Amino acid sequence: MVGIRARTAISFFLLAYAACALAQSAPGLPSHQWHSAEERTVEADASNFHAFRFDIDPTRTYSLAELVDLAEAHNPETRVAWERARAQAAALGVARSELYPTLAAAVLSETSRSNVLFGNEFFPQTIQDFQVGLDLNYTVFDFGARSGRISAAKAELLAANFAFNDTHRNIIYQVEQAYYRLLRSVGQEDAARASLANAQAVQQAAQDRLAHGLATLPDLLEARSATAQADYDLQAVLGAEEIARGDLATAVGTSASAVIHAKLLDQVPTPESIGDTVGLAISRALKQRPDLMQQLAAIRSANARVKEARAAYYPELIVNATPVAQSVYGLQQPNPWSHTGDLVGGVTFNLQWTVFEGGARRNKLAQERATVHAAEAQANVARNQIADEVWAAYSNLNTAFRQRQAALALLQAADQSYSAALESYNYGVRTLLDVTAAQRTLAQARSADVLARTQVLTALADLAFRTGDSIQPNKARSLP
């Protein structure tokens, strides 16, 4: 009966273990989804996970500078880069600790009882041993292995700090781009509403002329079609504006549903020219771009690893000291307890020198030197890429300035053409097709004007991003 119960318990255990194992295995067919109890626990964790969100005042109008400050303080990407830099600083502390000795303490208490044969009799014997020991270990010299590791850790910490700065550069750029997209959407909304008002005015004029027998029904239908098209364009712009607001809220570091009010496009000053030459912009970028500085720090780290690999060819001297305070109590019946105590231990000097290892040191050194050359080549690639990025951003900014001037002229001409066409239509000189064509041209001109103004701001922010000016404390940011 006992054997049956044991076999039943073992069977249940095996079945439960098999069920757990199957729950973690892949589905039997690629067409089947994977579901298990573990999935439920992760789903519960996801529902209980609450990300940090800060509150945005929905009644306040924020400037770009204020939104950038909020993003640098609350965007989780800055926290990730900051924690990585802190971890690298701790790694440097670990590398520096090799310069100091290690000291370990141990306490041992042992009781042993046995029978000892003395003559033709056995006597019970009890020994109680107490020991307090220290283990001091120190590397006297290693021909630069430790200093190489420390130098590599310093360079990697420097690279982590540059990566942290580059994260701020990217976040500032993301906020700027999202902010200007929102300004563009708001400006496009104003332009679309003005175009809708113009279309409605044309429709009203056509309806009035039809009522007086001066127009035909097809003219009124054409005007209604133009009004419907203007309303359709307005709804598309409103949808793009909602998306732009969510993008800006996400870039700042809060929920996409947060309401952020930005300044109107007419309230943001738009520069008309740039003072720097492209050569100065490229030179400045090569001096202050944090991603390039990160590449140069990688070269330092690689050179330090070469020093560490070269030290493997030389011996290493390690000293070890183990002082032990010992206290021993012994009892052998029928004699009384006995005691002895002393300070014991030793000092060891260990000189280690690898004579032959099958070429591992040579290949390791060659590997690290190749890493140095690769890091140098990568830095050259980054320099060329940065120069090209600045050149393109500078050209785009000049193009945006020229398009801005052309858009102003286009808007002025289109507005005059529409006013003249509508007035002529009311006098019966022009046809409705002429008026609707002028109205569409004016709508396009308004849209082009908004696009040209925001393109100047976006291109200016892009140039500051490519040169690294956006994170320099001694330079004025291109923020309204």
C-alpha positions, -999 to +999 in steps of 0.1 A: +000+000+000+029+024+009+046+016-025+014+024-044+011+058-026+047+065-033+043+057-070+011+078-072+029+108-056+058+105-079+035+103-109+017+135-099+050+152-094+062+142-129+030+153-145+032+187-128+068+190-138+060+181-174+031+206-174+055+234-163+081+223-189+055+223-217+043+258-206+078+271-213+083+253-246+076+266-280+042+260-297+039+227-316+031+245-349+042+279-362+005+288-369-004+285-332+000+313-307+019+308-274+000+312-242+009+300-207+006+308-170+038+327-172+023+350-198-005+358-173+020+369-147+038+392-171+005+407-182-003+413-145+031+430-141+024+452-171-010+462-157+006+471-124+035+489-138+031+527-135+055+549-154+064+582-140+045+611-155+046+647-146+017+671-150+015+697-178-006+728-172-033+726-199-040+763-196-005+775-200+012+784-233+047+770-233+077+784-251+102+760-268+129+768-242+105+758-214+096+725-232+132+717-237+139+722-200+110+699-192+122+672-216+158+673-202+144+668-167+117+643-174+124+624-206+133+588-196+160+586-221+181+610-201+176+588-171+188+558-190+220+576-202+226+590-168+224+556-151+247+541-177+273+569-169+269+562-132+275+525-138+306+532-158+318+555-130+314+525-106+333+503-131+362+528-129+361+525-091+363+487-095+394+490-117+411+514-093+405+490-064+431+467-079+458+492-068+450+484-032+455+451-012+426+428-004+420+419+032+397+390+042+389+379+077+377+345+088+367+330+121+368+292+127+354+273+156+358+235+156+350+209+182+362+173+178+356+143+201+374+110+198+388+080+218+425+079+221+443+046+228+468+050+256+485+018+267+457-008+268+429+016+274+409+042+254+404+076+269+377+101+256+393+132+242+377+165+233+394+194+215+379+228+210+398+250+184+392+287+179+409+306+151+408+342+139+427+346+106+434+374+081+443+370+045+462+399+030+468+398-007+486+424-027+501+427-062+534+444-060+540+450-097+525+437-129+543+459-155+512+481-163+484+456-165+464+474-138+471+508-150+460+497-185+427+485-171+422+518-152+430+539-182+405+519-203+379+524-176+386+561-175+382+563-213+350+543-212+336+566-184+345+596-207+327+579-236+296+573-213+296+610-203+298+620-240+269+596-247+249+613-219+255+647-235+246+633-269+213+620-254+205+656-244+214+668-279+190+643-294+162+651-270+166+688-276+164+681-314+133+658-310+115+685-290+124+712-315+113+691-344+080+682-327+074+718-316+079+731-351+057+704-366+030+716-341+035+752-352+033+741-388+000+722-381-015+752-362-004+775-390-018+752-416-051+751-396-053+789-397-046+788-434-072+761-440-098+780-421-090+811-441-093+791-473-126+777-462-139+812-455-128+823-490-145+793-505-177+801-486-175+837-498-172+826-534-202+802-528-222+830-514-214+853-543-224+825-568-256+820-549-264+857-550-257+860-587-279+829-594-307+845-574-305+876-597-302+855-628-266+864-634-251+830-628-260+794-637-266+764-614-234+747-625-215+778-612-232+773-578-224+736-578-188+743-586-186+768-557-201+742-534-176+716-545-148+741-538-162+747-503-165+710-496-129+705-507-117+733-484-135+717-455-120+683-463-085+699-463-093+715-430-102+682-414-070+666-426-050+695-411-068+691-377-059+654-377-022+662-383-023+687-355-036+661-330-007+638-340+018+667-337+006+674-301+010+638-291+045+637-306+055+668-287+041+655-254+060+622-259+092+641-267+088+661-235+084+629-216+048+629-206+017+611-219+008+616-255-027+625-243-014+655-224-026+689-237+003+712-246-004+747-259+024+763-279+029+798-292+013+807-325+035+808-355+031+845-360+045+850-324+077+831-332+104+853-348+118+839-380+154+848-389+162+859-424+199+850-426+228+832-409+261+848-399+284+818-399+301+804-430+298+767-437+335+762-429+332+777-394+301+755-388+320+724-398+350+733-377+328+739-347+310+706-352+343+687-353+353+702-320+321+698-300+300+670-313+296+646-284+292+615-306+326+623-322+342+628-288+328+594-279+346+579-308+379+595-297+374+582-262+370+547-277+405+552-292+419+560-258+402+529-244+416+507-271+451+520-266+448+512-229+438+477-237+469+474-258+490+484-228+472+458-207+478+431-233+515+440-236+519+436-198+510+398-201+545+393-215+561+402-181+560+386-147+537+395-119+547+396-082+521+389-056+526+390-018+503+371+005+502+373+043+481+351+065+483+358+102+461+335+124+454+339+161+447+304+174+433+292+208+430+255+215+413+238+244+417+201+251+402+176+275+415+140+279+398+122+307+405+118+335+429+148+331+416+184+334+412+209+305+443+221+288+448+253+268+473+267+244+473+298+222+496+314+197+499+336+166+507+316+136+507+321+098+531+330+071+541+353+043+544+342+007+559+359-023+546+345-056+564+355-088+543+344-118+557+344-153+540+327-182+568+312-204+547+296-231+510+297-239+507+288-275+506+323-289+477+336-269+495+367-257+507+376-292+473+371-307+456+391-279+480+420-285+474+418-322+436+418-315+438+449-294+460+468-319+436+460-346+408+474-323+428+506-321+431+509-359+394+501-363+385+528-337+407+553-355+391+545-389+356+547-373+365+582-360+375+593-395+343+579-408+324+599-382+343+631-390+335+628-427+298+621-419+296+650-395+311+674-421+286+661-447+257+665-423+267+701-415+271+709-452+237+695-459+221+713-430+237+746-440+225+742-476+190+733-464+189+764-442+200+787-471+174+771-493+148+776-466+157+813-465+152+816-503+120+797-503+107+819-475+112+850-497+096+833-526+066+822-505+060+857-493+059+870-529+037+841-539+013+848-510+011+885-518+005+879-555-021+851-549-040+873-524-042+902-549-052+878-577-080+863-556-094+897-546-093+909-581-109+878-595-137+878-569-144+915-575-144+910-613-168+880-609-192+902-589-192+926-618-197+898-643-163+903-660-147+870-648-161+835-647-166+814-615-139+790-628-114+819-627-124+827-591-122+791-578-088+787-595-076+819-578-090+807-545-071+774-548-039+792-557-044+814-526-049+784-504-018+768-518+001+800-512-010+802-476+001+766-470+034+773-487+040+804-465+034+784-434+056+756-446+084+781-456+084+798-422+085+765-403+111+751-427+134+780-417+130+772-380+134+735-386+165+740-407+180+763-381+174+737-354+188+710-376+220+730-381+224+736-344+219+698-339+245+689-365+271+713-352+264+705-315+255+741-307+223+731-290+241+717-259+268+743-256+262+765-225+281+794-239+261+796-271+226+810-276+202+783-286+180+788-316+149+787-294+121+812-296 
